[in-house]
């Protein structure tokens, strides 16, 4: 099993805090200054990476009004595919300034390419990794071409069954990818939490032997943070400055305060998972003295026999453990004892 990958020097896997990716997608709404601000806020919120999408309407679809190309339901009903991608795409001329800004701020930036020309553009920008979107997980030639760069790859698996995921993994390996991760995903926008079936994550880890994460399209952080307890090493969430901004993906994206809460919550969940450990924890050491133990509740003289009314199990814990109670009853004390003093073995004959 491949337990670890690395993107831009950041190790990713079960032994490391979750890698949080803020997906900008179309949330710049056609304004590069908004895109810059999204990158800045992702950095402030504690995300490990900002992710873009690299396509034009012509690299994704055909300009056609035929029924096949019409969107009839969901968030984008009434548009053609071409119209949607024209509205939502990130101009390619923006890519270099956005990469430069991320570098300046110290946050990793990479992208989802949707055709070979996008990969060529991203290679020119020294993209440190590639993300294959769920809808492209069946495009095995695209996966192989991205893999041929030798960069780490993350593949989302929304809509894909186990056989299709295996085909995508095989294509990545055949293309030369040595650092590969997969994301459990539900391609609904937004997706209800009950569709996520997070128990799939440990099964994916066992089945494919890869670093596994979650691409989360629910409206809050509960699903994403819970996924960490199921083994998710990567969390991807759509990110915007304003959920009511009116852009293509704004309505199901996190705002900055939500992203900051996700970054902190995911890290806390990972820390809480820890390891199997029955030992006394450092935070417990000071309280051990307040556990129950045996105390004399009346004064006794040397050689006097201990009866049930002589001792009790009480707090604090300076006396013998309560498990010795029945052994002590009927025995004699070796010396005079004071009321409210702890029972110790040296006092028992």
C-alpha positions in Angstrom: 0.0 0.0 0.0 1.2 3.5 -0.8 0.8 5.3 2.5 2.2 8.7 1.5 2.6 11.2 -1.3 4.2 14.6 -1.3 3.1 17.8 -3.1 5.5 20.8 -3.1 7.3 19.3 -0.1 4.2 18.7 2.0 3.8 15.0 3.0 0.3 13.7 2.7 -1.0 10.4 4.2 -2.5 8.9 7.4 0.7 9.8 9.4 0.3 13.5 8.6 -2.5 16.2 9.2 -5.2 16.3 6.6 -4.2 18.1 3.4 -6.9 20.8 2.8 -7.5 22.0 -0.8 -9.6 25.1 -1.4 -11.2 24.7 -4.8 -11.6 28.2 -6.4 -13.3 26.7 -9.5 -15.5 29.5 -11.0 -15.9 31.5 -7.8 -13.9 34.4 -9.2 -17.0 35.3 -11.3 -14.9 36.6 -14.1 -12.8 39.1 -12.0 -9.1 38.5 -11.5 -9.0 40.7 -8.4 -11.6 38.4 -6.8 -9.4 35.4 -7.8 -6.4 37.1 -6.1 -8.5 37.7 -3.0 -9.7 34.0 -2.9 -6.1 32.9 -2.9 -5.2 35.3 -0.1 -8.2 34.2 2.0 -7.4 30.5 1.5 -3.9 31.1 2.8 -5.3 33.1 5.8 -7.8 30.3 6.6 -5.0 27.7 6.8 -5.6 25.7 3.6 -2.7 23.8 2.3 -3.5 24.5 -1.4 -5.7 26.5 -3.7 -6.9 24.7 -6.8 -8.0 26.0 -10.1 -9.7 24.5 -13.2 -8.0 24.9 -16.5 -10.3 24.7 -19.5 -12.1 26.8 -22.1 -15.6 26.1 -23.4 -14.0 24.7 -26.6 -11.7 22.3 -24.7 -14.7 20.9 -22.8 -17.6 20.7 -25.1 -19.1 21.7 -28.5 -20.9 24.9 -29.3 -24.3 23.4 -29.9 -28.0 24.0 -29.0 -29.0 20.4 -29.6 -30.8 18.6 -26.8 -27.6 16.6 -25.9 -25.9 19.9 -24.9 -28.8 21.4 -22.9 -28.8 21.5 -19.1 -32.4 20.8 -18.0 -32.2 20.6 -14.2 -30.1 21.5 -11.2 -28.3 24.8 -10.5 -27.5 25.5 -14.1 -30.8 24.6 -15.8 -31.6 26.5 -18.9 -28.1 26.9 -20.1 -26.2 25.0 -22.7 -22.9 23.3 -21.7 -21.0 25.8 -23.8 -22.7 28.8 -22.2 -22.0 27.4 -18.7 -18.3 26.8 -19.4 -18.0 30.2 -21.1 -19.4 31.8 -17.9 -17.4 29.7 -15.5 -13.9 29.2 -17.0 -10.7 30.9 -15.7 -9.0 32.7 -18.6 -5.7 31.1 -19.4 -4.0 34.4 -19.4 -4.8 34.7 -15.7 -2.9 31.5 -14.8 0.6 32.9 -14.5 -0.4 35.9 -12.4 -2.5 33.6 -10.1 0.4 31.1 -9.8 2.8 34.0 -9.0 0.5 35.4 -6.3 0.1 32.0 -4.6 3.9 31.6 -4.7 4.3 35.0 -3.2 1.8 34.2 -0.4 3.4 30.8 0.3 0.4 28.6 -0.6 0.6 25.7 -3.0 -1.4 26.2 -6.2 -2.3 23.6 -8.8 -5.2 22.8 -11.2 -7.5 20.4 -12.8 -6.7 20.1 -16.5 -9.5 19.1 -18.9 -7.4 18.4 -22.0 -3.8 17.9 -23.1 -3.3 21.6 -24.0 -4.3 22.5 -20.4 -1.6 20.1 -19.1 1.0 21.7 -21.5 0.1 25.2 -20.1 0.3 24.0 -16.5 3.7 22.3 -17.2 5.0 25.7 -18.4 3.9 27.1 -15.0 5.7 24.3 -13.1 2.4 23.1 -11.6 3.4 20.8 -8.7 0.5 18.3 -9.1 -2.5 17.5 -11.2 -6.1 16.9 -10.1 -8.4 14.9 -12.4 -12.0 15.9 -11.9 -14.7 13.3 -11.4 -16.3 13.9 -14.8 -12.9 13.3 -16.4 -12.1 10.1 -14.4 -13.3 8.1 -17.4 -11.0 9.9 -19.8 -8.1 7.5 -19.6 -6.0 9.1 -22.3 -6.2 12.4 -20.4 -5.1 10.6 -17.2 -2.2 9.0 -19.0 -1.0 12.2 -20.4 -1.1 14.0 -17.0 0.7 11.0 -15.5 3.4 11.2 -18.1 4.6 14.5 -16.5 5.7 12.5 -13.5 3.9 14.8 -11.1 1.7 13.6 -8.2 -1.9 13.1 -9.2 -5.2 13.2 -7.3 -8.2 11.6 -9.0 -11.8 12.3 -7.9 -14.2 9.4 -8.2 -17.7 10.9 -8.2 -20.1 8.8 -10.4 -17.4 6.1 -10.9 -17.9 2.5 -9.8 -15.2 0.4 -8.4 -14.2 -1.0 -11.9 -14.0 2.5 -13.4 -11.8 3.7 -10.4 -9.5 0.8 -11.0 -9.3 1.6 -14.7 -8.4 5.2 -13.8 -5.7 4.1 -11.3 -4.3 1.6 -13.9 -4.1 4.4 -16.5 -2.3 6.7 -14.1 0.2 3.9 -13.3 0.7 3.0 -17.0 1.3 6.7 -17.7 4.1 6.8 -15.2 2.5 8.3 -12.1 4.3 7.1 -9.0 2.5 9.4 -6.5 -1.2 8.8 -6.7 -4.2 9.6 -4.5 -8.0 9.1 -5.0 -10.8 11.1 -3.5 -14.2 9.7 -2.5 -16.7 12.0 -4.1 -20.4 12.5 -4.7 -21.0 14.7 -7.8 -24.1 16.4 -6.6 -24.1 20.2 -6.3 -24.8 20.4 -3.4 -24.8 16.8 -2.2 -26.7 15.6 0.8 -24.6 14.1 3.6 -26.5 10.9 3.5 -25.3 10.2 0.0 -21.6 10.2 1.1 -21.4 6.8 2.8 -18.1 7.6 4.4 -17.5 3.9 5.3 -16.5 3.7 1.6 -13.2 5.5 2.5 -11.5 2.7 4.4 -12.8 0.2 1.8 -11.1 2.3 -0.9 -7.9 2.4 1.1 -7.9 -1.3 1.3 -9.1 -2.0 -2.2 -6.8 0.4 -4.2 -3.9 0.7 -1.7 -3.7 4.5 -2.2 -3.7 7.7 -0.1 -7.4 8.4 0.0 -9.4 11.6 0.7 -12.7 13.3 0.2 -14.0 15.8 -2.3 -16.9 17.2 -0.3 -19.9 19.0 -1.9 -22.1 19.2 1.3 -23.0 22.6 2.6 -21.2 22.4 6.0 -18.1 20.8 7.5 -19.5 17.8 9.4 -19.0 15.3 6.6 -15.5 16.5 5.8 -14.3 16.4 9.5 -16.0 13.0 10.0 -14.1 11.7 7.0 -10.8 12.2 8.8 -11.9 9.7 11.4 -12.6 7.3 8.5 -9.1 7.7 7.2 -9.3 10.6 4.8 -5.9 12.3 4.3 -7.0 14.9 1.8 -10.1 17.2 2.0 -11.2 19.3 -1.0 -13.9 21.9 -0.6 -15.2 24.6 -3.0 -14.2 28.0 -1.6 -15.7 31.5 -2.2 -15.6 34.9 -0.7 -19.4 35.1 -0.6 -21.9 32.2 -0.8 -24.5 34.6 -2.1 -22.3 36.0 -4.8 -24.3 34.6 -7.7 -21.5 32.7 -9.4 -21.7 29.2 -10.8 -20.4 27.5 -7.7 -20.9 30.1 -5.0 -24.0 28.6 -3.4 -22.3 25.3 -2.4 -18.9 26.8 -1.4 -17.4 27.6 1.9 -16.8 31.2 3.0 -13.5 32.1 4.7 -14.7 31.6 8.3 -16.1 28.2 7.3 -12.8 27.2 5.7 -10.8 28.3 8.7 -13.1 26.1 10.9 -12.6 23.2 8.5 -8.8 23.5 8.6 -8.8 23.6 12.4 -11.5 20.9 12.8 -9.9 18.5 10.4 -6.5 18.9 12.2 -8.1 18.4 15.6 -9.9 15.3 14.4 -6.7 13.8 13.1 -4.9 14.6 16.3 -7.7 13.0 18.3 -7.5 9.8 16.3 -4.0 9.2 17.5 -3.0 5.6 18.2 -4.1 2.7 20.3 -3.0 3.7 23.8 -4.4 2.5 27.2 -1.7 4.3 29.2 -2.3 7.3 31.5 -2.2 10.5 29.4 -0.1 13.5 30.4 -3.3 15.6 30.9 -4.5 13.0 33.4 -1.4 12.8 35.6 -2.5 15.5 38.0 -6.0 14.0 38.5 -4.9 10.5 39.4 -4.6 11.5 43.1 -8.4 12.2 43.1 -9.3 8.7 42.3 -11.0 6.6 45.0 -8.9 4.7 47.6 -9.3 3.2 51.1 -9.3 5.4 54.2 -9.7 4.8 57.9 -12.9 6.5 58.9 -12.3 6.1 62.7 -9.3 6.1 64.9 -7.9 2.6 65.7 -5.5 1.2 68.3 -2.6 -1.1 67.5 -3.7 -4.8 67.1 -7.3 -3.8 66.8 -9.3 -5.8 64.2 -10.5 -4.0 61.1 -14.3 -4.2 60.7 -16.4 -3.0 57.7 -17.3 0.2 59.6 -13.6 1.1 60.0 -12.7 1.8 56.4 -14.4 3.2 53.3 -13.7 3.8 49.6 -13.5 7.5 49.1 -11.7 10.2 47.2 -8.7 11.0 47.1 -6.3 8.3 46.0 -3.5 8.2 48.5 -4.6 4.9 50.1 -4.8 1.4 48.8 -7.0 0.7 45.8 -10.6 -0.3 46.6 -10.0 -3.8 45.1 -8.1 -4.7 48.4 -11.1 -3.9 50.6 -12.2 -7.5 51.2 -8.7 -8.7 51.8 -8.2 -6.1 54.6 -11.5 -6.7 56.5 -10.8 -9.0 59.5 -7.1 -8.2 59.7 -5.4 -6.1 62.4 -3.6 -2.8 62.3 0.1 -2.8 63.2 0.0 0.5 65.0 -2.4 3.2 66.2 -4.1 5.0 63.2 -5.8 8.3 63.1 -9.3 8.9 61.7 -9.4 10.0 58.0 -5.9 8.6 57.3 -5.1 6.5 54.2 -4.9 2.7 54.4 -1.5 1.4 53.4 0.0 -2.1 53.4 2.5 -1.1 56.1 -0.5 -0.6 58.5 -2.0 -4.1 58.0 -0.9 -7.3 59.7 
